[in-house]
Amino acid sequence: MERSVIIAETERLILRRYKKEDLHDLFEYLSDKKVVEFEPYKPMSLDEAEENLKWRIGTDEMIALELKNSHKMIGNIYMGKREFEALEIGYVLNRDYWGNGYAAEGCKALIQQAFSNGIHRIYAECDPENISSWKLLEALGFWREAHFMQNVYFWKDEDERPIWKDTYVYALLPNRPV
């Protein structure tokens, strides 16, 4: 079995780089319509998930969430490098593991690590209809900085017109009180 690089550990999670053996766990959640409802991609086939996994293995911006007790990979946290010592954070979890605090636990560890490594700002963009996502950001201490109206689209309708969506922007600074 391929050994992966561990980024951080929490009480219940190992946060690590992706590895080839993650394919079926990755497919399990990336093929779920409900899981990817607010993502800029559609549910993936096994072949698409395999291609996506190659990208994940090759980047340091996607961090796999693995349960310590079963070694099942249940989702990911995205930590994208941006200008001005900033990171963009995002997360996607297997629906079977929603509501257990895993995303919060993993995000807290990575946020703390990023700030201790000199990151100045962490921000997230979120669909206002994705209530669970923005509530998690607020629970993590993020502040809503903006509500952009109809600023982005991922899909078009049957007449090839954009289906516009709003965006919330949240941010967190290391020294700003929660």
N, C-alpha and C positions, 0 to 999 in steps of 0.2 A: 504494500500500500504506500502511495506517495505521501511523504511528510510535508505538511504545509507550515508556512510561517505564522506564528501566533503574534497577534498585534496587542491583545489585552485579554485578561480573564476577569470574570466577575464571579459572584457566588454560584450562578447557575449556567454561565455561558463561557464559551471559548470564542473569541473574536479573532478571525484568521483570514489568510488569503484563501482563495478558491483553489480547488484541485480537481483533477479529472473524475475522481470518484463521486463528486457532487452532482453529476448529471441528473440522476433520477430524482433527487431531492429538489434540485433547481426546477426541473420540468414540472414537478408536482405543484409548485406554486405559480410558476410563470404561465402555466396552461389554464389556470383558474380565472375565469372571466371576472369574478367578484374581486379577486386580489389585484388585478391589473386595471380595474375600472377607471382609476384616475391617472393612470400612467400614459405616456405618449406612444404606447405600442399595444397591439392586440394580444390576446392569448396566443402562446407559442406552441407549435408542434414540437415533437421530440427533436427533429432535425434542426429547427430554429433554436431551441434551447441549447443544443450541442454547439452551434455556432456562437451563441451568446456566451456560453461558458468559456470558450476559447478567449474571447475578449476579456472576460472577468479574470481569468488566470493571468493574463498579460498586463493588467492594470493594478496599481496600488490604491485606486480610489474606491473599489468595491470590496467590502469586508463581509465575509460570511459569518453568520451567527450559528454556532453549533451548540447543542445542548450537552452539557458535561455528562449528565447521567446516561444518555443513550447514544451520544455522538451523532445524532441526527442533525443535519443542516436545515434550519427552519426559516431562513430568510437572509436579508442583507441590509447593511447600512452603507450608504453612499457618502463619501467624504471627498468632494471634488475641490481641487485646488483652484483658487481664483486670485485675481490681482489684489494688491494691497494687503498681503498677509491674511487673506480671508479664505474660508472654506464654505462650501455649500453642502448641507446635510440633507439626506433623504433616507427613506427606509421602506422596505417591502417585506412582509412576512407571510408565511404559509397561513392560510385562514384557520387551520386547525389549532393554531397557537395564539390567535388574537385574544386579547383581554387578560393575558397572564403577566403583563408587565415586562415581557422580554425586550420589546423595542426600547422602552424607557431605560431599562437596565443597561442595555448595550450602548445606547446613545450617551448616557451619563458617563460611562467609562471612556468613550472616545472623545467626548467634549472635554472632560478633565485632562486627558492626555494631550489633546490639541492645544489647549490653553497653556499647559505646562511646557509645551514645546515652542511657545512664542507666537502662536496664532493670535491675531488681534480681534477677529470677528468671525462668527459663524452665523450663516443665514439659511433660510429655507423658503421655498416657494410652495404654495399649497392651494389646491382647488377649494374655494369656500364651501363647496358641497361635501368635501371630505372632512366631516366633523371630527371623526376620531383622530385624524392626523393633526389638525390644528389644536385640538384639545391636548394632545400629547405635547406639542411644542410649547403650549402655554404652561403645562405642568412641569416642563423642563426649565422654565424661567424665561423663555423667549418672549419678546415683545412684538406685537403686530405693528409694523411700520407703515404698511401700505395695503390698499385694496385697489388693485388695478382692474378696471372694468373692460371686459371684452378685449383683452390685450393679446390673446394667444389662441391658436386653434391647432388641433392635431388631426382632425378629420374633416371631411367635406360631406355634404348631404348628397342626395341622389341627383341634384342639379349642379353638382360640383361647386357649391357655395360653401365657404368656410363655416364651421360650427364653432362660433366664438365662445370662449370661456373666460371667466374672471380669475384673478390670482391674488391670494394673500401673500404678503412678504413678511417674514418674521426674522428677527435677529437677536443675537446674544453676544454680549461683551463680557470679558472676564471680570471686570471690576464694577459692573452695574448691578446694584442690589435687585434681588428678585422680588 
